Amino acid sequence: MDDQERLASLTPGQVDALNKLLRRQFTGSRRSGLIQQVVFLILAFLLGFVVNWLSGPVLGIVQHWLS
């Protein structure tokens, strides 16, 4: 309740300053989230290639052990 009362009592200049601050903060967090997603996708893509490349030889070794 106190937060709402404080927000209601802000002057237009203070509201503009708060909006700019929040906009900068959300822009930064969106950008860092996008970078994290891109890095994760690249790592997942590379891991997929490595697993696919290793699956043939590993399967051969396991079949040799079991026979």
MMTF fields as JSON, N, C-alpha, C and O atoms, coordinates in Angstrom:
{
  "mmtfVersion": "1.0.0",
  "mmtfProducer": "UNKNOWN",
  "numBonds": 267,
  "numAtoms": 268,
  "numGroups": 67,
  "numChains": 1,
  "numModels": 1,
  "chainsPerModel": [1],
  "groupsPerChain": [67],
  "chainIdList": ["A"],
  "bondAtomList": [4, 2, 8, 6, 12, 10, 16, 14, 20, 18, 24, 22, 28, 26, 32, 30, 36, 34, 40, 38, 44, 42, 48, 46, 52, 50, 56, 54, 60, 58, 64, 62, 68, 66, 72, 70, 76, 74, 80, 78, 84, 82, 88, 86, 92, 90, 96, 94, 100, 98, 104, 102, 108, 106, 112, 110, 116, 114, 120, 118, 124, 122, 128, 126, 132, 130, 136, 134, 140, 138, 144, 142, 148, 146, 152, 150, 156, 154, 160, 158, 164, 162, 168, 166, 172, 170, 176, 174, 180, 178, 184, 182, 188, 186, 192, 190, 196, 194, 200, 198, 204, 202, 208, 206, 212, 210, 216, 214, 220, 218, 224, 222, 228, 226, 232, 230, 236, 234, 240, 238, 244, 242, 248, 246, 252, 250, 256, 254, 260, 258, 264, 262],
  "bondOrderList": [1, 1, 1, 1, 1, 1, 1, 1, 1, 1, 1, 1, 1, 1, 1, 1, 1, 1, 1, 1, 1, 1, 1, 1, 1, 1, 1, 1, 1, 1, 1, 1, 1, 1, 1, 1, 1, 1, 1, 1, 1, 1, 1, 1, 1, 1, 1, 1, 1, 1, 1, 1, 1, 1, 1, 1, 1, 1, 1, 1, 1, 1, 1, 1, 1, 1],
  "groupList": [{"groupName": "MET", "atomNameList": ["N", "CA", "C", "O"], "elementList": ["N", "C", "C", "O"], "formalChargeList": [0, 0, 0, 0], "bondAtomList": [1, 0, 2, 1, 3, 2], "bondOrderList": [1, 1, 2], "singleLetterCode": "M", "chemCompType": "L-PEPTIDE LINKING"}, {"groupName": "ASP", "atomNameList": ["N", "CA", "C", "O"], "elementList": ["N", "C", "C", "O"], "formalChargeList": [0, 0, 0, 0], "bondAtomList": [1, 0, 2, 1, 3, 2], "bondOrderList": [1, 1, 2], "singleLetterCode": "D", "chemCompType": "L-PEPTIDE LINKING"}, {"groupName": "GLN", "atomNameList": ["N", "CA", "C", "O"], "elementList": ["N", "C", "C", "O"], "formalChargeList": [0, 0, 0, 0], "bondAtomList": [1, 0, 2, 1, 3, 2], "bondOrderList": [1, 1, 2], "singleLetterCode": "Q", "chemCompType": "L-PEPTIDE LINKING"}, {"groupName": "GLU", "atomNameList": ["N", "CA", "C", "O"], "elementList": ["N", "C", "C", "O"], "formalChargeList": [0, 0, 0, 0], "bondAtomList": [1, 0, 2, 1, 3, 2], "bondOrderList": [1, 1, 2], "singleLetterCode": "E", "chemCompType": "L-PEPTIDE LINKING"}, {"groupName": "ARG", "atomNameList": ["N", "CA", "C", "O"], "elementList": ["N", "C", "C", "O"], "formalChargeList": [0, 0, 0, 0], "bondAtomList": [1, 0, 2, 1, 3, 2], "bondOrderList": [1, 1, 2], "singleLetterCode": "R", "chemCompType": "L-PEPTIDE LINKING"}, {"groupName": "LEU", "atomNameList": ["N", "CA", "C", "O"], "elementList": ["N", "C", "C", "O"], "formalChargeList": [0, 0, 0, 0], "bondAtomList": [1, 0, 2, 1, 3, 2], "bondOrderList": [1, 1, 2], "singleLetterCode": "L", "chemCompType": "L-PEPTIDE LINKING"}, {"groupName": "ALA", "atomNameList": ["N", "CA", "C", "O"], "elementList": ["N", "C", "C", "O"], "formalChargeList": [0, 0, 0, 0], "bondAtomList": [1, 0, 2, 1, 3, 2], "bondOrderList": [1, 1, 2], "singleLetterCode": "A", "chemCompType": "L-PEPTIDE LINKING"}, {"groupName": "SER", "atomNameList": ["N", "CA", "C", "O"], "elementList": ["N", "C", "C", "O"], "formalChargeList": [0, 0, 0, 0], "bondAtomList": [1, 0, 2, 1, 3, 2], "bondOrderList": [1, 1, 2], "singleLetterCode": "S", "chemCompType": "L-PEPTIDE LINKING"}, {"groupName": "THR", "atomNameList": ["N", "CA", "C", "O"], "elementList": ["N", "C", "C", "O"], "formalChargeList": [0, 0, 0, 0], "bondAtomList": [1, 0, 2, 1, 3, 2], "bondOrderList": [1, 1, 2], "singleLetterCode": "T", "chemCompType": "L-PEPTIDE LINKING"}, {"groupName": "PRO", "atomNameList": ["N", "CA", "C", "O"], "elementList": ["N", "C", "C", "O"], "formalChargeList": [0, 0, 0, 0], "bondAtomList": [1, 0, 2, 1, 3, 2], "bondOrderList": [1, 1, 2], "singleLetterCode": "P", "chemCompType": "L-PEPTIDE LINKING"}, {"groupName": "GLY", "atomNameList": ["N", "CA", "C", "O"], "elementList": ["N", "C", "C", "O"], "formalChargeList": [0, 0, 0, 0], "bondAtomList": [1, 0, 2, 1, 3, 2], "bondOrderList": [1, 1, 2], "singleLetterCode": "G", "chemCompType": "PEPTIDE LINKING"}, {"groupName": "VAL", "atomNameList": ["N", "CA", "C", "O"], "elementList": ["N", "C", "C", "O"], "formalChargeList": [0, 0, 0, 0], "bondAtomList": [1, 0, 2, 1, 3, 2], "bondOrderList": [1, 1, 2], "singleLetterCode": "V", "chemCompType": "L-PEPTIDE LINKING"}, {"groupName": "ASN", "atomNameList": ["N", "CA", "C", "O"], "elementList": ["N", "C", "C", "O"], "formalChargeList": [0, 0, 0, 0], "bondAtomList": [1, 0, 2, 1, 3, 2], "bondOrderList": [1, 1, 2], "singleLetterCode": "N", "chemCompType": "L-PEPTIDE LINKING"}, {"groupName": "LYS", "atomNameList": ["N", "CA", "C", "O"], "elementList": ["N", "C", "C", "O"], "formalChargeList": [0, 0, 0, 0], "bondAtomList": [1, 0, 2, 1, 3, 2], "bondOrderList": [1, 1, 2], "singleLetterCode": "K", "chemCompType": "L-PEPTIDE LINKING"}, {"groupName": "PHE", "atomNameList": ["N", "CA", "C", "O"], "elementList": ["N", "C", "C", "O"], "formalChargeList": [0, 0, 0, 0], "bondAtomList": [1, 0, 2, 1, 3, 2], "bondOrderList": [1, 1, 2], "singleLetterCode": "F", "chemCompType": "L-PEPTIDE LINKING"}, {"groupName": "ILE", "atomNameList": ["N", "CA", "C", "O"], "elementList": ["N", "C", "C", "O"], "formalChargeList": [0, 0, 0, 0], "bondAtomList": [1, 0, 2, 1, 3, 2], "bondOrderList": [1, 1, 2], "singleLetterCode": "I", "chemCompType": "L-PEPTIDE LINKING"}, {"groupName": "TRP", "atomNameList": ["N", "CA", "C", "O"], "elementList": ["N", "C", "C", "O"], "formalChargeList": [0, 0, 0, 0], "bondAtomList": [1, 0, 2, 1, 3, 2], "bondOrderList": [1, 1, 2], "singleLetterCode": "W", "chemCompType": "L-PEPTIDE LINKING"}, {"groupName": "HIS", "atomNameList": ["N", "CA", "C", "O"], "elementList": ["N", "C", "C", "O"], "formalChargeList": [0, 0, 0, 0], "bondAtomList": [1, 0, 2, 1, 3, 2], "bondOrderList": [1, 1, 2], "singleLetterCode": "H", "chemCompType": "L-PEPTIDE LINKING"}],
  "groupTypeList": [0, 1, 1, 2, 3, 4, 5, 6, 7, 5, 8, 9, 10, 2, 11, 1, 6, 5, 12, 13, 5, 5, 4, 4, 2, 14, 8, 10, 7, 4, 4, 7, 10, 5, 15, 2, 2, 11, 11, 14, 5, 15, 5, 6, 14, 5, 5, 10, 14, 11, 11, 12, 16, 5, 7, 10, 9, 11, 5, 10, 15, 11, 2, 17, 16, 5, 7],
  "groupIdList": [1, 2, 3, 4, 5, 6, 7, 8, 9, 10, 11, 12, 13, 14, 15, 16, 17, 18, 19, 20, 21, 22, 23, 24, 25, 26, 27, 28, 29, 30, 31, 32, 33, 34, 35, 36, 37, 38, 39, 40, 41, 42, 43, 44, 45, 46, 47, 48, 49, 50, 51, 52, 53, 54, 55, 56, 57, 58, 59, 60, 61, 62, 63, 64, 65, 66, 67],
  "secStructList": [7, 2, 2, 2, 2, 2, 2, 2, 6, 7, 7, 2, 2, 2, 2, 2, 2, 2, 2, 2, 2, 2, 2, 2, 2, 2, 2, 2, 2, 2, 2, 2, 2, 2, 2, 2, 2, 2, 2, 2, 2, 2, 2, 2, 2, 2, 2, 2, 2, 2, 2, 2, 2, 2, 2, 2, 2, 2, 2, 2, 2, 2, 2, 2, 2, 2, 7],
  "xCoordList": [0.827, 0.0, 0.875, 0.575, 1.954, 2.848, 3.505, 3.663, 3.884, 4.509, 3.556, 3.964, 2.307, 1.325, 1.101, 0.948, 1.082, 0.905, 2.103, 1.942, 3.323, 4.515, 4.526, 4.906, 4.109, 4.066, 3.03, 3.249, 1.915, 0.868, 1.307, 0.812, 2.224, 2.627, 3.831, 4.325, 4.311, 5.463, 5.077, 3.956, 6.028, 5.823, 6.039, 6.648, 5.543, 5.75, 7.221, 7.564, 8.089, 9.524, 10.084, 10.914, 9.627, 10.069, 9.545, 10.237, 8.327, 7.749, 8.566, 8.853, 8.94, 9.757, 11.12, 11.599, 11.735, 13.034, 12.903, 13.768, 11.848, 11.622, 11.39, 11.901, 10.621, 10.382, 11.674, 11.887, 12.539, 13.812, 14.689, 15.322, 14.724, 15.526, 15.033, 15.831, 13.725, 13.166, 13.365, 13.626, 13.243, 13.432, 14.876, 15.11, 15.845, 17.25, 17.511, 18.228, 16.924, 17.139, 16.551, 17.2, 15.34, 14.721, 15.407, 15.479, 15.914, 16.639, 17.909, 18.246, 18.613, 19.831, 19.554, 20.306, 18.479, 18.17, 17.694, 17.985, 16.972, 16.557, 17.758, 17.834, 18.703, 19.897, 20.73, 21.201, 20.913, 21.706, 20.986, 21.635, 19.662, 18.901, 19.039, 19.144, 19.041, 19.208, 20.599, 20.751, 21.604, 22.98, 23.093, 23.723, 22.495, 22.523, 21.838, 22.33, 20.723, 20.015, 20.85, 20.902, 21.497, 22.322, 23.502, 23.812, 24.162, 25.291, 24.821, 25.492, 23.682, 23.156, 22.834, 23.134, 22.237, 21.913, 23.169, 23.196, 24.202, 25.462, 26.084, 26.542, 26.101, 26.67, 25.861, 26.436, 24.539, 23.697, 23.934, 23.972, 24.091, 24.351, 25.687, 25.773, 26.723, 28.035, 28.014, 28.623, 27.333, 27.217, 26.489, 26.84, 25.494, 24.797, 25.737, 25.681, 26.598, 27.573, 28.559, 28.887, 29.027, 29.992, 29.358, 29.971, 28.155, 27.468, 27.203, 27.381, 26.788, 26.524, 27.818, 27.81, 28.91, 30.193, 30.712, 31.294, 30.506, 31.01, 30.09, 30.532, 28.852, 27.904, 28.28, 28.104, 28.785, 29.169, 30.299, 30.14, 31.432, 32.529, 32.171, 32.559, 31.445, 31.078, 30.136, 30.277, 29.192, 28.282, 29.057, 28.747, 30.05, 30.886, 31.642, 31.732, 32.182, 32.909, 31.969, 32.316, 30.79, 29.824, 29.386, 29.278, 29.135, 28.737, 29.876, 29.626, 31.102, 32.241, 32.361, 32.66, 32.126, 32.191, 31.085, 31.297, 29.908, 28.768, 28.778, 28.051, 29.577, 29.572, 30.657, 30.77],
  "yCoordList": [-1.187, 0.0, 1.256, 2.226, 1.233, 2.392, 2.641, 3.788, 1.573, 1.715, 2.377, 3.24, 1.984, 2.572, 4.041, 4.854, 4.382, 5.787, 6.622, 7.749, 6.059, 6.785, 6.969, 8.03, 5.93, 6.053, 7.086, 7.825, 7.136, 8.1, 9.533, 10.459, 9.734, 11.096, 11.59, 12.686, 10.813, 11.241, 12.372, 12.429, 13.266, 14.345, 13.789, 12.731, 14.498, 14.014, 13.837, 12.919, 14.693, 14.549, 13.286, 12.596, 12.995, 11.781, 10.528, 9.513, 10.615, 9.486, 9.226, 8.075, 10.29, 10.134, 9.51, 8.635, 9.967, 9.427, 7.956, 7.151, 7.599, 6.202, 5.338, 4.221, 5.854, 5.106, 4.871, 3.781, 5.882, 5.725, 4.692, 3.865, 4.743, 3.791, 2.36, 1.455, 2.162, 0.819, 0.324, -0.858, 1.218, 0.841, 0.381, -0.613, 1.111, 0.712, -0.637, -1.481, -0.824, -2.072, -3.261, -4.301, -3.118, -4.219, -4.471, -5.616, -3.424, -3.605, -4.403, -5.291, -4.098, -4.831, -6.283, -7.168, -6.535, -7.922, -8.708, -9.898, -8.062, -8.764, -9.118, -10.213, -8.184, -8.413, -9.549, -10.415, -9.552, -10.623, -11.96, -12.994, -11.961, -13.198, -13.73, -14.94, -12.84, -13.259, -13.842, -14.852, -13.215, -13.719, -15.1, -15.989, -15.295, -16.605, -17.664, -18.788, -17.323, -18.276, -18.644, -19.814, -17.673, -17.941, -18.835, -19.784, -18.54, -19.364, -20.785, -21.743, -20.936, -22.26, -23.02, -24.21, -22.366, -23.031, -23.479, -24.565, -22.649, -23.027, -24.232, -25.167, -24.207, -25.333, -26.61, -27.688, -26.498, -27.676, -28.224, -29.44, -27.354, -27.768, -28.508, -29.569, -27.945, -28.589, -29.915, -30.889, -29.962, -31.2, -32.265, -33.443, -31.877, -32.822, -33.425, -34.629, -32.62, -33.146, -34.103, -35.15, -33.741, -34.597, -35.925, -36.975, -35.901, -37.138, -37.984, -39.201, -37.38, -38.121, -38.732, -39.859, -38.002, -38.487, -39.639, -40.587, -39.564, -40.591, -41.809, -42.869, -41.684, -42.775, -44.031, -45.14, -43.888, -45.053, -45.847, -47.047, -45.229, -45.971, -46.535, -47.657, -45.778, -46.263, -47.456, -48.428, -47.397, -48.524, -49.763, -50.874, -49.578, -50.7, -51.315, -52.538, -50.489, -50.985, -51.748, -52.823, -51.199, -51.859, -53.189, -54.175, -53.245, -54.502, -55.522, -56.713, -55.071, -55.982, -56.568, -57.752, -55.725, -56.195, -57.202, -58.173, -56.971, -57.836, -59.145, -60.075, -59.231, -60.47, -61.434, -62.514],
  "zCoordList": [0.0, 0.0, 0.0, -0.696, 0.781, 0.831, -0.521, -0.941, -1.194, -2.51, -3.491, -4.268, -3.461, -4.375, -4.067, -4.978, -2.794, -2.416, -2.85, -3.318, -2.694, -3.136, -4.644, -5.141, -5.381, -6.838, -7.27, -8.23, -6.568, -6.917, -6.643, -7.285, -5.704, -5.345, -6.15, -5.89, -7.114, -7.917, -8.859, -9.365, -9.082, -10.046, -11.453, -11.613, -12.476, -13.849, -14.209, -14.955, -13.697, -13.961, -13.33, -13.923, -12.138, -11.452, -12.164, -12.245, -12.673, -13.415, -14.675, -15.003, -15.382, -16.585, -16.255, -16.976, -15.166, -14.762, -14.384, -14.73, -13.688, -13.312, -14.547, -14.633, -15.501, -16.743, -17.518, -18.047, -17.59, -18.289, -17.596, -18.252, -16.273, -15.509, -15.727, -15.971, -15.638, -15.831, -17.261, -17.48, -18.224, -19.622, -19.856, -20.542, -19.279, -19.42, -18.754, -19.292, -17.586, -16.859, -17.631, -17.745, -18.155, -18.89, -20.221, -20.669, -20.862, -22.116, -21.871, -22.655, -20.797, -20.459, -20.133, -20.54, -19.4, -19.041, -20.258, -20.375, -21.16, -22.384, -23.235, -23.791, -23.337, -24.142, -23.558, -24.296, -22.241, -21.628, -21.74, -21.898, -21.662, -21.852, -23.258, -23.46, -24.231, -25.628, -25.844, -26.531, -25.265, -25.407, -24.776, -25.35, -23.61, -22.966, -23.825, -23.927, -24.435, -25.292, -26.51, -26.889, -27.122, -28.3, -27.925, -28.646, -26.803, -26.362, -26.074, -26.456, -25.406, -25.113, -26.398, -26.494, -27.378, -28.647, -29.387, -29.966, -29.369, -30.027, -29.329, -29.985, -27.989, -27.25, -27.468, -27.612, -27.494, -27.731, -29.135, -29.325, -30.106, -31.482, -31.571, -32.188, -30.953, -30.964, -30.203, -30.646, -29.084, -28.317, -29.127, -29.05, -29.893, -30.765, -31.788, -32.039, -32.383, -33.338, -32.677, -33.236, -31.491, -30.787, -30.414, -30.607, -29.889, -29.513, -30.743, -30.698, -31.826, -33.055, -33.605, -34.099, -33.522, -34.021, -33.161, -33.687, -31.841, -30.939, -30.834, -30.392, -31.221, -31.002, -31.793, -31.289, -33.0, -33.801, -33.173, -32.948, -32.882, -32.247, -30.869, -30.542, -30.07, -28.735, -28.856, -28.115, -29.765, -29.973, -30.41, -29.981, -31.251, -31.677, -30.512, -30.409, -29.641, -28.47, -27.539, -27.049, -27.296, -26.409, -27.007, -26.278, -28.291, -28.928, -28.857, -28.673, -29.0, -28.903, -27.509, -27.354, -26.467, -25.079, -24.79, -24.064, -25.358, -25.039, -25.825, -25.477, -26.862, -27.652, -27.248, -27.828]
}
